[in-house]
Amino acid sequence: MRCTRCEGLMVREKFEDLGALGPNDYEYAGWRCINCGEIVDPVIAAHRRLTSRPVASHSALTTV
């Protein structure tokens, strides 16, 4: 997998939920770029899908 920010190599990594500092801590998997440090986990990926705008099928520029 390649990083969308820098095209670097993404590696699978486990992260810990730091919000729950008790016995109910849990881990989740995500991706981290070894080049720039970009992190993508399931929550980040879902948010990007929801907020991304579709690319226009025609050019916004017109010639006169």
mmCIF file as gemmi writes it, N, C-alpha and C atoms, coordinates in Angstrom:
data_model
loop_
_atom_site.group_PDB
_atom_site.id
_atom_site.type_symbol
_atom_site.label_atom_id
_atom_site.label_alt_id
_atom_site.label_comp_id
_atom_site.label_asym_id
_atom_site.label_entity_id
_atom_site.label_seq_id
_atom_site.pdbx_PDB_ins_code
_atom_site.Cartn_x
_atom_site.Cartn_y
_atom_site.Cartn_z
_atom_site.occupancy
_atom_site.B_iso_or_equiv
_atom_site.pdbx_formal_charge
_atom_site.auth_seq_id
_atom_site.auth_asym_id
_atom_site.pdbx_PDB_model_num
ATOM 1 N N . MET Axp A 1 ? 0.846 -1.17 0 1 0 ? 1 A 1
ATOM 2 C CA . MET Axp A 1 ? 0 0 0 1 0 ? 1 A 1
ATOM 3 C C . MET Axp A 1 ? 0.892 1.234 0 1 0 ? 1 A 1
ATOM 4 N N . ARG Axp A 2 ? 0.486 2.252 -0.736 1 0 ? 2 A 1
ATOM 5 C CA . ARG Axp A 2 ? 1.254 3.498 -0.845 1 0 ? 2 A 1
ATOM 6 C C . ARG Axp A 2 ? 0.544 4.638 -0.122 1 0 ? 2 A 1
ATOM 7 N N . CYS Axp A 3 ? 1.313 5.529 0.443 1 0 ? 3 A 1
ATOM 8 C CA . CYS Axp A 3 ? 0.805 6.689 1.168 1 0 ? 3 A 1
ATOM 9 C C . CYS Axp A 3 ? 0.193 7.695 0.197 1 0 ? 3 A 1
ATOM 10 N N . THR Axp A 4 ? -0.975 8.223 0.537 1 0 ? 4 A 1
ATOM 11 C CA . THR Axp A 4 ? -1.606 9.226 -0.32 1 0 ? 4 A 1
ATOM 12 C C . THR Axp A 4 ? -0.935 10.584 -0.197 1 0 ? 4 A 1
ATOM 13 N N . ARG Axp A 5 ? -0.194 10.796 0.87 1 0 ? 5 A 1
ATOM 14 C CA . ARG Axp A 5 ? 0.475 12.082 1.079 1 0 ? 5 A 1
ATOM 15 C C . ARG Axp A 5 ? 1.803 12.155 0.331 1 0 ? 5 A 1
ATOM 16 N N . CYS Axp A 6 ? 2.646 11.107 0.458 1 0 ? 6 A 1
ATOM 17 C CA . CYS Axp A 6 ? 4.001 11.193 -0.099 1 0 ? 6 A 1
ATOM 18 C C . CYS Axp A 6 ? 4.375 10.024 -1.005 1 0 ? 6 A 1
ATOM 19 N N . GLU Axp A 7 ? 3.447 9.082 -1.215 1 0 ? 7 A 1
ATOM 20 C CA . GLU Axp A 7 ? 3.697 7.874 -2.017 1 0 ? 7 A 1
ATOM 21 C C . GLU Axp A 7 ? 4.695 6.933 -1.362 1 0 ? 7 A 1
ATOM 22 N N . GLY Axp A 8 ? 4.95 7.114 -0.062 1 0 ? 8 A 1
ATOM 23 C CA . GLY Axp A 8 ? 5.852 6.229 0.676 1 0 ? 8 A 1
ATOM 24 C C . GLY Axp A 8 ? 5.183 4.892 0.992 1 0 ? 8 A 1
ATOM 25 N N . LEU Axp A 9 ? 5.935 4.009 1.592 1 0 ? 9 A 1
ATOM 26 C CA . LEU Axp A 9 ? 5.454 2.682 1.935 1 0 ? 9 A 1
ATOM 27 C C . LEU Axp A 9 ? 4.636 2.724 3.22 1 0 ? 9 A 1
ATOM 28 N N . MET Axp A 10 ? 3.422 2.164 3.179 1 0 ? 10 A 1
ATOM 29 C CA . MET Axp A 10 ? 2.563 2.068 4.349 1 0 ? 10 A 1
ATOM 30 C C . MET Axp A 10 ? 2.74 0.679 4.96 1 0 ? 10 A 1
ATOM 31 N N . VAL Axp A 11 ? 2.897 0.628 6.28 1 0 ? 11 A 1
ATOM 32 C CA . VAL Axp A 11 ? 3.034 -0.644 6.982 1 0 ? 11 A 1
ATOM 33 C C . VAL Axp A 11 ? 1.887 -0.79 7.975 1 0 ? 11 A 1
ATOM 34 N N . ARG Axp A 12 ? 1.47 -2.017 8.171 1 0 ? 12 A 1
ATOM 35 C CA . ARG Axp A 12 ? 0.386 -2.298 9.111 1 0 ? 12 A 1
ATOM 36 C C . ARG Axp A 12 ? 0.925 -2.168 10.534 1 0 ? 12 A 1
ATOM 37 N N . GLU Axp A 13 ? 0.122 -1.55 11.392 1 0 ? 13 A 1
ATOM 38 C CA . GLU Axp A 13 ? 0.565 -1.33 12.764 1 0 ? 13 A 1
ATOM 39 C C . GLU Axp A 13 ? -0.639 -1.431 13.701 1 0 ? 13 A 1
ATOM 40 N N . LYS Axp A 14 ? -0.385 -1.832 14.947 1 0 ? 14 A 1
ATOM 41 C CA . LYS Axp A 14 ? -1.436 -1.873 15.962 1 0 ? 14 A 1
ATOM 42 C C . LYS Axp A 14 ? -1.336 -0.63 16.823 1 0 ? 14 A 1
ATOM 43 N N . PHE Axp A 15 ? -2.489 -0.036 17.112 1 0 ? 15 A 1
ATOM 44 C CA . PHE Axp A 15 ? -2.565 1.157 17.939 1 0 ? 15 A 1
ATOM 45 C C . PHE Axp A 15 ? -3.411 0.845 19.165 1 0 ? 15 A 1
ATOM 46 N N . GLU Axp A 16 ? -3.156 1.558 20.251 1 0 ? 16 A 1
ATOM 47 C CA . GLU Axp A 16 ? -3.932 1.387 21.474 1 0 ? 16 A 1
ATOM 48 C C . GLU Axp A 16 ? -4.861 2.572 21.664 1 0 ? 16 A 1
ATOM 49 N N . ASP Axp A 17 ? -6.053 2.311 22.186 1 0 ? 17 A 1
ATOM 50 C CA . ASP Axp A 17 ? -6.998 3.367 22.514 1 0 ? 17 A 1
ATOM 51 C C . ASP Axp A 17 ? -6.547 4.01 23.814 1 0 ? 17 A 1
ATOM 52 N N . LEU Axp A 18 ? -6.068 5.242 23.745 1 0 ? 18 A 1
ATOM 53 C CA . LEU Axp A 18 ? -5.567 5.924 24.94 1 0 ? 18 A 1
ATOM 54 C C . LEU Axp A 18 ? -6.678 6.618 25.716 1 0 ? 18 A 1
ATOM 55 N N . GLY Axp A 19 ? -7.89 6.666 25.147 1 0 ? 19 A 1
ATOM 56 C CA . GLY Axp A 19 ? -9.011 7.301 25.825 1 0 ? 19 A 1
ATOM 57 C C . GLY Axp A 19 ? -9.487 6.503 27.021 1 0 ? 19 A 1
ATOM 58 N N . ALA Axp A 20 ? -9.381 5.201 26.946 1 0 ? 20 A 1
ATOM 59 C CA . ALA Axp A 20 ? -9.817 4.343 28.045 1 0 ? 20 A 1
ATOM 60 C C . ALA Axp A 20 ? -8.575 3.874 28.796 1 0 ? 20 A 1
ATOM 61 N N . LEU Axp A 21 ? -8.273 4.519 29.89 1 0 ? 21 A 1
ATOM 62 C CA . LEU Axp A 21 ? -7.046 4.208 30.626 1 0 ? 21 A 1
ATOM 63 C C . LEU Axp A 21 ? -7.257 3.145 31.697 1 0 ? 21 A 1
ATOM 64 N N . GLY Axp A 22 ? -8.295 2.367 31.572 1 0 ? 22 A 1
ATOM 65 C CA . GLY Axp A 22 ? -8.565 1.331 32.556 1 0 ? 22 A 1
ATOM 66 C C . GLY Axp A 22 ? -8.362 -0.042 31.962 1 0 ? 22 A 1
ATOM 67 N N . PRO Axp A 23 ? -8.973 -1.031 32.582 1 0 ? 23 A 1
ATOM 68 C CA . PRO Axp A 23 ? -8.818 -2.422 32.119 1 0 ? 23 A 1
ATOM 69 C C . PRO Axp A 23 ? -9.538 -2.696 30.799 1 0 ? 23 A 1
ATOM 70 N N . ASN Axp A 24 ? -10.317 -1.73 30.302 1 0 ? 24 A 1
ATOM 71 C CA . ASN Axp A 24 ? -11.065 -1.925 29.062 1 0 ? 24 A 1
ATOM 72 C C . ASN Axp A 24 ? -10.315 -1.402 27.837 1 0 ? 24 A 1
ATOM 73 N N . ASP Axp A 25 ? -9.006 -1.198 27.959 1 0 ? 25 A 1
ATOM 74 C CA . ASP Axp A 25 ? -8.207 -0.747 26.812 1 0 ? 25 A 1
ATOM 75 C C . ASP Axp A 25 ? -8.319 -1.758 25.686 1 0 ? 25 A 1
ATOM 76 N N . TYR Axp A 26 ? -8.249 -1.271 24.475 1 0 ? 26 A 1
ATOM 77 C CA . TYR Axp A 26 ? -8.251 -2.179 23.346 1 0 ? 26 A 1
ATOM 78 C C . TYR Axp A 26 ? -7.318 -1.675 22.251 1 0 ? 26 A 1
ATOM 79 N N . GLU Axp A 27 ? -6.943 -2.576 21.386 1 0 ? 27 A 1
ATOM 80 C CA . GLU Axp A 27 ? -6.06 -2.255 20.267 1 0 ? 27 A 1
ATOM 81 C C . GLU Axp A 27 ? -6.848 -2.315 18.974 1 0 ? 27 A 1
ATOM 82 N N . TYR Axp A 28 ? -6.392 -1.57 17.989 1 0 ? 28 A 1
ATOM 83 C CA . TYR Axp A 28 ? -6.988 -1.627 16.656 1 0 ? 28 A 1
ATOM 84 C C . TYR Axp A 28 ? -5.87 -1.502 15.63 1 0 ? 28 A 1
ATOM 85 N N . ALA Axp A 29 ? -6.126 -2.007 14.454 1 0 ? 29 A 1
ATOM 86 C CA . ALA Axp A 29 ? -5.112 -2.018 13.401 1 0 ? 29 A 1
ATOM 87 C C . ALA Axp A 29 ? -5.286 -0.815 12.483 1 0 ? 29 A 1
ATOM 88 N N . GLY Axp A 30 ? -4.193 -0.368 11.941 1 0 ? 30 A 1
ATOM 89 C CA . GLY Axp A 30 ? -4.195 0.733 10.988 1 0 ? 30 A 1
ATOM 90 C C . GLY Axp A 30 ? -2.942 0.667 10.142 1 0 ? 30 A 1
ATOM 91 N N . TRP Axp A 31 ? -2.694 1.723 9.387 1 0 ? 31 A 1
ATOM 92 C CA . TRP Axp A 31 ? -1.532 1.811 8.514 1 0 ? 31 A 1
ATOM 93 C C . TRP Axp A 31 ? -0.743 3.063 8.859 1 0 ? 31 A 1
ATOM 94 N N . ARG Axp A 32 ? 0.604 2.955 8.824 1 0 ? 32 A 1
ATOM 95 C CA . ARG Axp A 32 ? 1.485 4.089 9.077 1 0 ? 32 A 1
ATOM 96 C C . ARG Axp A 32 ? 2.528 4.153 7.976 1 0 ? 32 A 1
ATOM 97 N N . CYS Axp A 33 ? 2.748 5.357 7.45 1 0 ? 33 A 1
ATOM 98 C CA . CYS Axp A 33 ? 3.763 5.547 6.411 1 0 ? 33 A 1
ATOM 99 C C . CYS Axp A 33 ? 5.134 5.625 7.08 1 0 ? 33 A 1
ATOM 100 N N . ILE Axp A 34 ? 6.075 4.816 6.599 1 0 ? 34 A 1
ATOM 101 C CA . ILE Axp A 34 ? 7.408 4.842 7.197 1 0 ? 34 A 1
ATOM 102 C C . ILE Axp A 34 ? 8.222 6.039 6.709 1 0 ? 34 A 1
ATOM 103 N N . ASN Axp A 35 ? 7.712 6.739 5.708 1 0 ? 35 A 1
ATOM 104 C CA . ASN Axp A 35 ? 8.422 7.891 5.168 1 0 ? 35 A 1
ATOM 105 C C . ASN Axp A 35 ? 8.004 9.194 5.853 1 0 ? 35 A 1
ATOM 106 N N . CYS Axp A 36 ? 6.689 9.488 5.902 1 0 ? 36 A 1
ATOM 107 C CA . CYS Axp A 36 ? 6.235 10.774 6.437 1 0 ? 36 A 1
ATOM 108 C C . CYS Axp A 36 ? 5.454 10.65 7.74 1 0 ? 36 A 1
ATOM 109 N N . GLY Axp A 37 ? 5.087 9.438 8.158 1 0 ? 37 A 1
ATOM 110 C CA . GLY Axp A 37 ? 4.372 9.262 9.413 1 0 ? 37 A 1
ATOM 111 C C . GLY Axp A 37 ? 2.864 9.318 9.313 1 0 ? 37 A 1
ATOM 112 N N . GLU Axp A 38 ? 2.31 9.505 8.124 1 0 ? 38 A 1
ATOM 113 C CA . GLU Axp A 38 ? 0.854 9.521 7.921 1 0 ? 38 A 1
ATOM 114 C C . GLU Axp A 38 ? 0.236 8.271 8.53 1 0 ? 38 A 1
ATOM 115 N N . ILE Axp A 39 ? -0.863 8.423 9.271 1 0 ? 39 A 1
ATOM 116 C CA . ILE Axp A 39 ? -1.563 7.295 9.873 1 0 ? 39 A 1
ATOM 117 C C . ILE Axp A 39 ? -2.973 7.23 9.311 1 0 ? 39 A 1
ATOM 118 N N . VAL Axp A 40 ? -3.391 6.033 8.925 1 0 ? 40 A 1
ATOM 119 C CA . VAL Axp A 40 ? -4.752 5.801 8.457 1 0 ? 40 A 1
ATOM 120 C C . VAL Axp A 40 ? -5.294 4.595 9.208 1 0 ? 40 A 1
ATOM 121 N N . ASP Axp A 41 ? -6.384 4.811 9.936 1 0 ? 41 A 1
ATOM 122 C CA . ASP Axp A 41 ? -7.066 3.721 10.623 1 0 ? 41 A 1
ATOM 123 C C . ASP Axp A 41 ? -8.499 3.662 10.094 1 0 ? 41 A 1
ATOM 124 N N . PRO Axp A 42 ? -9.316 2.725 10.53 1 0 ? 42 A 1
ATOM 125 C CA . PRO Axp A 42 ? -10.675 2.618 9.994 1 0 ? 42 A 1
ATOM 126 C C . PRO Axp A 42 ? -11.517 3.886 10.179 1 0 ? 42 A 1
ATOM 127 N N . VAL Axp A 43 ? -11.344 4.605 11.278 1 0 ? 43 A 1
ATOM 128 C CA . VAL Axp A 43 ? -12.118 5.825 11.508 1 0 ? 43 A 1
ATOM 129 C C . VAL Axp A 43 ? -11.674 6.932 10.546 1 0 ? 43 A 1
ATOM 130 N N . ILE Axp A 44 ? -10.378 7.091 10.368 1 0 ? 44 A 1
ATOM 131 C CA . ILE Axp A 44 ? -9.858 8.106 9.447 1 0 ? 44 A 1
ATOM 132 C C . ILE Axp A 44 ? -10.312 7.797 8.027 1 0 ? 44 A 1
ATOM 133 N N . ALA Axp A 45 ? -10.207 6.53 7.607 1 0 ? 45 A 1
ATOM 134 C CA . ALA Axp A 45 ? -10.608 6.139 6.256 1 0 ? 45 A 1
ATOM 135 C C . ALA Axp A 45 ? -12.098 6.393 6.023 1 0 ? 45 A 1
ATOM 136 N N . ALA Axp A 46 ? -12.952 6.078 6.999 1 0 ? 46 A 1
ATOM 137 C CA . ALA Axp A 46 ? -14.391 6.302 6.855 1 0 ? 46 A 1
ATOM 138 C C . ALA Axp A 46 ? -14.694 7.793 6.754 1 0 ? 46 A 1
ATOM 139 N N . HIS Axp A 47 ? -14.037 8.605 7.563 1 0 ? 47 A 1
ATOM 140 C CA . HIS Axp A 47 ? -14.254 10.051 7.518 1 0 ? 47 A 1
ATOM 141 C C . HIS Axp A 47 ? -13.837 10.616 6.16 1 0 ? 47 A 1
ATOM 142 N N . ARG Axp A 48 ? -12.736 10.154 5.628 1 0 ? 48 A 1
ATOM 143 C CA . ARG Axp A 48 ? -12.285 10.64 4.317 1 0 ? 48 A 1
ATOM 144 C C . ARG Axp A 48 ? -13.264 10.253 3.214 1 0 ? 48 A 1
ATOM 145 N N . ARG Axp A 49 ? -13.838 9.034 3.313 1 0 ? 49 A 1
ATOM 146 C CA . ARG Axp A 49 ? -14.838 8.632 2.319 1 0 ? 49 A 1
ATOM 147 C C . ARG Axp A 49 ? -16.08 9.514 2.392 1 0 ? 49 A 1
ATOM 148 N N . LEU Axp A 50 ? -16.491 9.866 3.606 1 0 ? 50 A 1
ATOM 149 C CA . LEU Axp A 50 ? -17.701 10.674 3.776 1 0 ? 50 A 1
ATOM 150 C C . LEU Axp A 50 ? -17.506 12.123 3.364 1 0 ? 50 A 1
ATOM 151 N N . THR Axp A 51 ? -16.316 12.655 3.544 1 0 ? 51 A 1
ATOM 152 C CA . THR Axp A 51 ? -16.084 14.075 3.28 1 0 ? 51 A 1
ATOM 153 C C . THR Axp A 51 ? -15.428 14.358 1.936 1 0 ? 51 A 1
ATOM 154 N N . SER Axp A 52 ? -15.048 13.324 1.202 1 0 ? 52 A 1
ATOM 155 C CA . SER Axp A 52 ? -14.412 13.573 -0.095 1 0 ? 52 A 1
ATOM 156 C C . SER Axp A 52 ? -15.465 14.012 -1.102 1 0 ? 52 A 1
ATOM 157 N N . ARG Axp A 53 ? -15.082 14.925 -1.94 1 0 ? 53 A 1
ATOM 158 C CA . ARG Axp A 53 ? -15.994 15.428 -2.971 1 0 ? 53 A 1
ATOM 159 C C . ARG Axp A 53 ? -15.681 14.737 -4.292 1 0 ? 53 A 1
ATOM 160 N N . PRO Axp A 54 ? -16.726 14.369 -5.042 1 0 ? 54 A 1
ATOM 161 C CA . PRO Axp A 54 ? -16.47 13.735 -6.341 1 0 ? 54 A 1
ATOM 162 C C . PRO Axp A 54 ? -15.847 14.727 -7.317 1 0 ? 54 A 1
ATOM 163 N N . VAL Axp A 55 ? -14.993 14.217 -8.17 1 0 ? 55 A 1
ATOM 164 C CA . VAL Axp A 55 ? -14.337 15.041 -9.179 1 0 ? 55 A 1
ATOM 165 C C . VAL Axp A 55 ? -15.33 15.316 -10.301 1 0 ? 55 A 1
ATOM 166 N N . ALA Axp A 56 ? -15.38 16.562 -10.755 1 0 ? 56 A 1
ATOM 167 C CA . ALA Axp A 56 ? -16.307 16.934 -11.833 1 0 ? 56 A 1
ATOM 168 C C . ALA Axp A 56 ? -15.952 16.177 -13.11 1 0 ? 56 A 1
ATOM 169 N N . SER Axp A 57 ? -16.973 15.767 -13.838 1 0 ? 57 A 1
ATOM 170 C CA . SER Axp A 57 ? -16.735 14.999 -15.063 1 0 ? 57 A 1
ATOM 171 C C . SER Axp A 57 ? -16.367 15.89 -16.241 1 0 ? 57 A 1
ATOM 172 N N . HIS Axp A 58 ? -16.595 17.188 -16.119 1 0 ? 58 A 1
ATOM 173 C CA . HIS Axp A 58 ? -16.231 18.11 -17.198 1 0 ? 58 A 1
ATOM 174 C C . HIS Axp A 58 ? -15.395 19.25 -16.633 1 0 ? 58 A 1
ATOM 175 N N . SER Axp A 59 ? -14.67 19.881 -17.469 1 0 ? 59 A 1
ATOM 176 C CA . SER Axp A 59 ? -13.77 20.945 -17.038 1 0 ? 59 A 1
ATOM 177 C C . SER Axp A 59 ? -14.561 22.169 -16.608 1 0 ? 59 A 1
ATOM 178 N N . ALA Axp A 60 ? -14.127 22.823 -15.544 1 0 ? 60 A 1
ATOM 179 C CA . ALA Axp A 60 ? -14.795 24.019 -15.068 1 0 ? 60 A 1
ATOM 180 C C . ALA Axp A 60 ? -14.371 25.236 -15.89 1 0 ? 60 A 1
ATOM 181 N N . LEU Axp A 61 ? -13.28 25.118 -16.607 1 0 ? 61 A 1
ATOM 182 C CA . LEU Axp A 61 ? -12.813 26.223 -17.433 1 0 ? 61 A 1
ATOM 183 C C . LEU Axp A 61 ? -13.476 26.178 -18.794 1 0 ? 61 A 1
ATOM 184 N N . THR Axp A 62 ? -13.81 27.34 -19.299 1 0 ? 62 A 1
ATOM 185 C CA . THR Axp A 62 ? -14.392 27.417 -20.639 1 0 ? 62 A 1
ATOM 186 C C . THR Axp A 62 ? -13.516 28.291 -21.511 1 0 ? 62 A 1
ATOM 187 N N . THR Axp A 63 ? -13.541 28.03 -22.775 1 0 ? 63 A 1
ATOM 188 C CA . THR Axp A 63 ? -12.766 28.848 -23.708 1 0 ? 63 A 1
ATOM 189 C C . THR Axp A 63 ? -13.697 29.856 -24.361 1 0 ? 63 A 1
ATOM 190 N N . VAL Axp A 64 ? -13.165 31.032 -24.595 1 0 ? 64 A 1
ATOM 191 C CA . VAL Axp A 64 ? -13.98 32.106 -25.178 1 0 ? 64 A 1
ATOM 192 C C . VAL Axp A 64 ? -13.493 32.401 -26.569 1 0 ? 64 A 1
